[in-house]
Amino acid sequence: MEQPSEKIGRALLAAGLFLALAAAAWQYFSPASRELMCGRDVSLALLGERSSALLVYHPFSSTVNAFTLAHSKAKPGVSGWHRAVDLAKAAGGTAAGEKVFYIALSSAPDLDALWGTLNNWRAEPRRLAPAISWVSGLRAGGATNLSAFDLFALLGEFSKLSSSNFILTRISRRAPGSLPGDEAAEEDAPAPAPRVEVFNASGRAGLAAQAAKRLRALGFDVITESSYPTLKKHTIIQGFSSETAALKLRESLGLEDCIIEKIDSKKSVAGAAVILGQDFDVKK
């Protein structure tokens, strides 16, 4: 005769299996979670009244392309989904609507606040509580086309990141798909030495020359080494025509925690520039 403890064990095993299957099904049928499960990019539009941001998360490399766009107030009746697709087009993406998700905000997207939370929540776990509370209320307010499962899946993914995982691009309104930097046709050609500019904003004499010497030894084509007109507390890396140059520049200078600011309207033959702030240590 089967013992009561055995019956309880079987019941618990069956319940656990049922919950696991239900969670797997929920994940599969939640669009963003399915994209993450398959290792595909997820585009999330943060829609403000007069400025918006598109976060394109690449799970394979754990990086986020953050495109910001200032715009006029949306016309009455325009849905969040249509605004998200329009933003994706302006950033050079596709119009695959089922893969463009959005969150409507009551104010402009504050990426600095996002980065501050991601950088510091491990040391101060209480910083994550407001984010969880905010995510919990999004579905109830009809401010997103993400499911509850998707929201918490994305929260879990982003909690692994810090500001150094983001590449920032400021874009202007233009025809869909015309964003500069489409280098697919160049991928087959041998990569030239990255052209970079070095500016000294630290107030310490000779810092640009020292950094330029180091970069040339690492294979960079340093076309400018000069003083910057104002002092900067923190070092800044700017990407002009190519993410690759900016990423290589950041890595070579040991600045893994430095945010890359992408400026698509910059008129420069360089691919990237570094503005050396007072925090820069050339000996790193």
Contacts in CASP RR format, 6 or more apart in sequence:
PFRMAT RR
TARGET T0000
AUTHOR 0000-0000-0000
METHOD contacts of the structure
MODEL  1
MEQPSEKIGRALLAAGLFLALAAAAWQYFSPASRELMCGRDVSLALLGER
SSALLVYHPFSSTVNAFTLAHSKAKPGVSGWHRAVDLAKAAGGTAAGEKV
FYIALSSAPDLDALWGTLNNWRAEPRRLAPAISWVSGLRAGGATNLSAFD
LFALLGEFSKLSSSNFILTRISRRAPGSLPGDEAAEEDAPAPAPRVEVFN
ASGRAGLAAQAAKRLRALGFDVITESSYPTLKKHTIIQGFSSETAALKLR
ESLGLEDCIIEKIDSKKSVAGAAVILGQDFDVKK
26 33 0 8 1.000
26 149 0 8 1.000
27 33 0 8 1.000
27 34 0 8 1.000
27 37 0 8 1.000
27 149 0 8 1.000
27 153 0 8 1.000
28 34 0 8 1.000
28 37 0 8 1.000
30 147 0 8 1.000
30 149 0 8 1.000
30 150 0 8 1.000
30 153 0 8 1.000
31 98 0 8 1.000
31 99 0 8 1.000
31 101 0 8 1.000
31 147 0 8 1.000
31 150 0 8 1.000
32 42 0 8 1.000
32 44 0 8 1.000
32 101 0 8 1.000
32 146 0 8 1.000
32 147 0 8 1.000
32 150 0 8 1.000
32 153 0 8 1.000
32 154 0 8 1.000
33 147 0 8 1.000
33 149 0 8 1.000
33 150 0 8 1.000
33 153 0 8 1.000
35 41 0 8 1.000
35 42 0 8 1.000
35 99 0 8 1.000
36 42 0 8 1.000
36 59 0 8 1.000
36 153 0 8 1.000
36 154 0 8 1.000
36 157 0 8 1.000
39 59 0 8 1.000
39 60 0 8 1.000
40 59 0 8 1.000
40 99 0 8 1.000
41 56 0 8 1.000
41 57 0 8 1.000
41 58 0 8 1.000
41 59 0 8 1.000
42 56 0 8 1.000
42 57 0 8 1.000
42 59 0 8 1.000
42 99 0 8 1.000
42 101 0 8 1.000
42 154 0 8 1.000
43 54 0 8 1.000
43 55 0 8 1.000
43 56 0 8 1.000
43 57 0 8 1.000
43 84 0 8 1.000
43 88 0 8 1.000
43 93 0 8 1.000
43 99 0 8 1.000
43 100 0 8 1.000
43 101 0 8 1.000
44 54 0 8 1.000
44 55 0 8 1.000
44 56 0 8 1.000
44 57 0 8 1.000
44 101 0 8 1.000
44 102 0 8 1.000
44 103 0 8 1.000
44 146 0 8 1.000
44 154 0 8 1.000
45 52 0 8 1.000
45 53 0 8 1.000
45 54 0 8 1.000
45 55 0 8 1.000
45 80 0 8 1.000
45 83 0 8 1.000
45 84 0 8 1.000
45 87 0 8 1.000
45 88 0 8 1.000
45 100 0 8 1.000
45 101 0 8 1.000
45 102 0 8 1.000
45 103 0 8 1.000
46 52 0 8 1.000
46 53 0 8 1.000
46 54 0 8 1.000
46 55 0 8 1.000
46 102 0 8 1.000
46 103 0 8 1.000
46 105 0 8 1.000
46 109 0 8 1.000
47 74 0 8 1.000
47 80 0 8 1.000
47 83 0 8 1.000
47 84 0 8 1.000
47 87 0 8 1.000
47 102 0 8 1.000
47 103 0 8 1.000
47 104 0 8 1.000
47 105 0 8 1.000
48 104 0 8 1.000
48 105 0 8 1.000
48 106 0 8 1.000
48 107 0 8 1.000
48 108 0 8 1.000
48 109 0 8 1.000
49 73 0 8 1.000
49 74 0 8 1.000
49 105 0 8 1.000
49 106 0 8 1.000
49 107 0 8 1.000
49 108 0 8 1.000
50 70 0 8 1.000
50 71 0 8 1.000
50 72 0 8 1.000
50 73 0 8 1.000
50 108 0 8 1.000
51 68 0 8 1.000
51 69 0 8 1.000
51 70 0 8 1.000
51 71 0 8 1.000
51 108 0 8 1.000
51 109 0 8 1.000
52 68 0 8 1.000
52 69 0 8 1.000
52 71 0 8 1.000
52 83 0 8 1.000
52 87 0 8 1.000
52 109 0 8 1.000
53 66 0 8 1.000
53 67 0 8 1.000
53 68 0 8 1.000
53 69 0 8 1.000
53 109 0 8 1.000
53 111 0 8 1.000
54 65 0 8 1.000
54 66 0 8 1.000
54 67 0 8 1.000
54 69 0 8 1.000
54 84 0 8 1.000
54 87 0 8 1.000
54 88 0 8 1.000
54 91 0 8 1.000
55 64 0 8 1.000
55 65 0 8 1.000
55 66 0 8 1.000
56 64 0 8 1.000
56 65 0 8 1.000
56 66 0 8 1.000
56 67 0 8 1.000
56 91 0 8 1.000
57 63 0 8 1.000
57 64 0 8 1.000
57 154 0 8 1.000
57 157 0 8 1.000
57 158 0 8 1.000
58 64 0 8 1.000
58 65 0 8 1.000
59 157 0 8 1.000
62 160 0 8 1.000
62 161 0 8 1.000
62 165 0 8 1.000
63 165 0 8 1.000
63 166 0 8 1.000
63 167 0 8 1.000
64 161 0 8 1.000
64 165 0 8 1.000
64 166 0 8 1.000
64 167 0 8 1.000
65 91 0 8 1.000
65 166 0 8 1.000
65 167 0 8 1.000
65 169 0 8 1.000
65 243 0 8 1.000
66 111 0 8 1.000
66 166 0 8 1.000
66 167 0 8 1.000
66 168 0 8 1.000
66 169 0 8 1.000
67 87 0 8 1.000
67 90 0 8 1.000
67 91 0 8 1.000
67 169 0 8 1.000
67 170 0 8 1.000
67 171 0 8 1.000
68 109 0 8 1.000
68 111 0 8 1.000
68 168 0 8 1.000
68 169 0 8 1.000
68 170 0 8 1.000
68 171 0 8 1.000
69 87 0 8 1.000
69 90 0 8 1.000
69 91 0 8 1.000
69 170 0 8 1.000
69 171 0 8 1.000
69 172 0 8 1.000
69 173 0 8 1.000
71 173 0 8 1.000
74 83 0 8 1.000
80 102 0 8 1.000
80 104 0 8 1.000
80 145 0 8 1.000
81 97 0 8 1.000
81 100 0 8 1.000
81 102 0 8 1.000
81 145 0 8 1.000
83 102 0 8 1.000
84 97 0 8 1.000
84 100 0 8 1.000
84 101 0 8 1.000
84 102 0 8 1.000
84 145 0 8 1.000
85 95 0 8 1.000
85 97 0 8 1.000
85 100 0 8 1.000
88 94 0 8 1.000
88 95 0 8 1.000
88 100 0 8 1.000
89 95 0 8 1.000
89 176 0 8 1.000
89 177 0 8 1.000
90 171 0 8 1.000
90 173 0 8 1.000
90 174 0 8 1.000
90 176 0 8 1.000
90 177 0 8 1.000
90 179 0 8 1.000
91 169 0 8 1.000
91 171 0 8 1.000
91 179 0 8 1.000
92 176 0 8 1.000
92 177 0 8 1.000
92 178 0 8 1.000
92 179 0 8 1.000
92 182 0 8 1.000
93 176 0 8 1.000
93 177 0 8 1.000
93 179 0 8 1.000
95 176 0 8 1.000
101 144 0 8 1.000
101 145 0 8 1.000
101 146 0 8 1.000
101 150 0 8 1.000
102 144 0 8 1.000
102 145 0 8 1.000
103 138 0 8 1.000
103 143 0 8 1.000
103 144 0 8 1.000
103 146 0 8 1.000
104 142 0 8 1.000
104 143 0 8 1.000
104 144 0 8 1.000
105 143 0 8 1.000
111 166 0 8 1.000
111 168 0 8 1.000
115 162 0 8 1.000
115 163 0 8 1.000
115 166 0 8 1.000
115 259 0 8 1.000
116 127 0 8 1.000
116 163 0 8 1.000
117 127 0 8 1.000
117 128 0 8 1.000
117 131 0 8 1.000
118 158 0 8 1.000
118 159 0 8 1.000
118 161 0 8 1.000
118 162 0 8 1.000
118 163 0 8 1.000
119 162 0 8 1.000
119 163 0 8 1.000
120 127 0 8 1.000
121 127 0 8 1.000
121 128 0 8 1.000
121 131 0 8 1.000
121 159 0 8 1.000
128 159 0 8 1.000
131 155 0 8 1.000
132 155 0 8 1.000
135 151 0 8 1.000
135 152 0 8 1.000
135 155 0 8 1.000
137 143 0 8 1.000
138 144 0 8 1.000
138 146 0 8 1.000
138 151 0 8 1.000
139 146 0 8 1.000
139 147 0 8 1.000
139 148 0 8 1.000
139 151 0 8 1.000
144 151 0 8 1.000
146 154 0 8 1.000
162 257 0 8 1.000
163 257 0 8 1.000
163 259 0 8 1.000
164 256 0 8 1.000
164 257 0 8 1.000
164 258 0 8 1.000
164 259 0 8 1.000
166 259 0 8 1.000
166 260 0 8 1.000
167 243 0 8 1.000
167 246 0 8 1.000
167 247 0 8 1.000
167 260 0 8 1.000
167 262 0 8 1.000
168 259 0 8 1.000
168 260 0 8 1.000
168 261 0 8 1.000
168 262 0 8 1.000
169 262 0 8 1.000
169 263 0 8 1.000
169 264 0 8 1.000
170 261 0 8 1.000
170 262 0 8 1.000
170 263 0 8 1.000
170 264 0 8 1.000
170 265 0 8 1.000
171 179 0 8 1.000
171 264 0 8 1.000
172 264 0 8 1.000
172 265 0 8 1.000
179 264 0 8 1.000
180 241 0 8 1.000
180 264 0 8 1.000
181 241 0 8 1.000
181 242 0 8 1.000
181 264 0 8 1.000
183 242 0 8 1.000
191 244 0 8 1.000
192 221 0 8 1.000
193 219 0 8 1.000
193 220 0 8 1.000
193 221 0 8 1.000
194 219 0 8 1.000
194 220 0 8 1.000
194 221 0 8 1.000
194 242 0 8 1.000
194 244 0 8 1.000
194 245 0 8 1.000
194 248 0 8 1.000
194 249 0 8 1.000
194 271 0 8 1.000
194 272 0 8 1.000
195 220 0 8 1.000
195 221 0 8 1.000
195 223 0 8 1.000
195 245 0 8 1.000
195 269 0 8 1.000
195 270 0 8 1.000
195 271 0 8 1.000
196 215 0 8 1.000
196 220 0 8 1.000
196 221 0 8 1.000
196 222 0 8 1.000
196 223 0 8 1.000
196 245 0 8 1.000
196 249 0 8 1.000
196 270 0 8 1.000
196 271 0 8 1.000
196 272 0 8 1.000
196 273 0 8 1.000
196 274 0 8 1.000
197 222 0 8 1.000
197 223 0 8 1.000
197 224 0 8 1.000
197 225 0 8 1.000
197 226 0 8 1.000
197 268 0 8 1.000
197 270 0 8 1.000
197 272 0 8 1.000
197 273 0 8 1.000
197 274 0 8 1.000
198 208 0 8 1.000
198 211 0 8 1.000
198 212 0 8 1.000
198 215 0 8 1.000
198 222 0 8 1.000
198 224 0 8 1.000
198 225 0 8 1.000
198 226 0 8 1.000
198 273 0 8 1.000
198 274 0 8 1.000
198 276 0 8 1.000
199 208 0 8 1.000
199 224 0 8 1.000
199 225 0 8 1.000
199 226 0 8 1.000
199 227 0 8 1.000
199 228 0 8 1.000
199 273 0 8 1.000
199 274 0 8 1.000
199 275 0 8 1.000
199 276 0 8 1.000
200 206 0 8 1.000
200 207 0 8 1.000
200 208 0 8 1.000
200 225 0 8 1.000
200 226 0 8 1.000
200 227 0 8 1.000
200 228 0 8 1.000
200 276 0 8 1.000
200 277 0 8 1.000
201 227 0 8 1.000
201 228 0 8 1.000
201 230 0 8 1.000
201 231 0 8 1.000
201 232 0 8 1.000
201 275 0 8 1.000
201 276 0 8 1.000
201 277 0 8 1.000
201 278 0 8 1.000
202 231 0 8 1.000
202 232 0 8 1.000
202 276 0 8 1.000
202 277 0 8 1.000
202 278 0 8 1.000
202 280 0 8 1.000
203 231 0 8 1.000
203 278 0 8 1.000
204 278 0 8 1.000
207 276 0 8 1.000
207 280 0 8 1.000
207 282 0 8 1.000
208 225 0 8 1.000
208 226 0 8 1.000
208 227 0 8 1.000
208 276 0 8 1.000
209 225 0 8 1.000
210 282 0 8 1.000
211 225 0 8 1.000
211 253 0 8 1.000
211 274 0 8 1.000
211 276 0 8 1.000
211 280 0 8 1.000
211 282 0 8 1.000
212 222 0 8 1.000
212 225 0 8 1.000
214 252 0 8 1.000
214 253 0 8 1.000
214 282 0 8 1.000
215 222 0 8 1.000
215 249 0 8 1.000
215 252 0 8 1.000
215 253 0 8 1.000
216 222 0 8 1.000
218 252 0 8 1.000
220 248 0 8 1.000
220 249 0 8 1.000
220 252 0 8 1.000
223 269 0 8 1.000
223 270 0 8 1.000
224 270 0 8 1.000
224 273 0 8 1.000
228 275 0 8 1.000
228 276 0 8 1.000
231 277 0 8 1.000
231 278 0 8 1.000
232 275 0 8 1.000
232 276 0 8 1.000
232 277 0 8 1.000
232 278 0 8 1.000
233 277 0 8 1.000
233 278 0 8 1.000
233 279 0 8 1.000
234 258 0 8 1.000
234 277 0 8 1.000
234 278 0 8 1.000
234 279 0 8 1.000
235 253 0 8 1.000
235 255 0 8 1.000
235 258 0 8 1.000
235 274 0 8 1.000
235 275 0 8 1.000
235 276 0 8 1.000
235 277 0 8 1.000
235 279 0 8 1.000
235 280 0 8 1.000
236 258 0 8 1.000
236 259 0 8 1.000
236 261 0 8 1.000
236 274 0 8 1.000
236 275 0 8 1.000
236 277 0 8 1.000
237 246 0 8 1.000
237 249 0 8 1.000
237 250 0 8 1.000
237 255 0 8 1.000
237 258 0 8 1.000
237 259 0 8 1.000
237 260 0 8 1.000
237 261 0 8 1.000
237 272 0 8 1.000
237 273 0 8 1.000
237 274 0 8 1.000
237 275 0 8 1.000
238 246 0 8 1.000
238 260 0 8 1.000
238 261 0 8 1.000
238 262 0 8 1.000
238 263 0 8 1.000
238 266 0 8 1.000
238 272 0 8 1.000
238 273 0 8 1.000
238 274 0 8 1.000
238 275 0 8 1.000
239 245 0 8 1.000
239 246 0 8 1.000
239 260 0 8 1.000
239 261 0 8 1.000
239 262 0 8 1.000
239 263 0 8 1.000
239 266 0 8 1.000
239 271 0 8 1.000
239 272 0 8 1.000
239 273 0 8 1.000
240 262 0 8 1.000
240 263 0 8 1.000
240 264 0 8 1.000
240 266 0 8 1.000
240 268 0 8 1.000
240 270 0 8 1.000
240 271 0 8 1.000
240 272 0 8 1.000
240 273 0 8 1.000
241 266 0 8 1.000
241 268 0 8 1.000
241 270 0 8 1.000
241 271 0 8 1.000
242 271 0 8 1.000
242 272 0 8 1.000
243 260 0 8 1.000
243 262 0 8 1.000
245 270 0 8 1.000
245 271 0 8 1.000
245 272 0 8 1.000
246 260 0 8 1.000
246 262 0 8 1.000
246 271 0 8 1.000
246 272 0 8 1.000
247 260 0 8 1.000
248 272 0 8 1.000
249 272 0 8 1.000
249 274 0 8 1.000
250 256 0 8 1.000
250 258 0 8 1.000
250 260 0 8 1.000
253 274 0 8 1.000
253 280 0 8 1.000
253 284 0 8 1.000
254 284 0 8 1.000
255 274 0 8 1.000
END
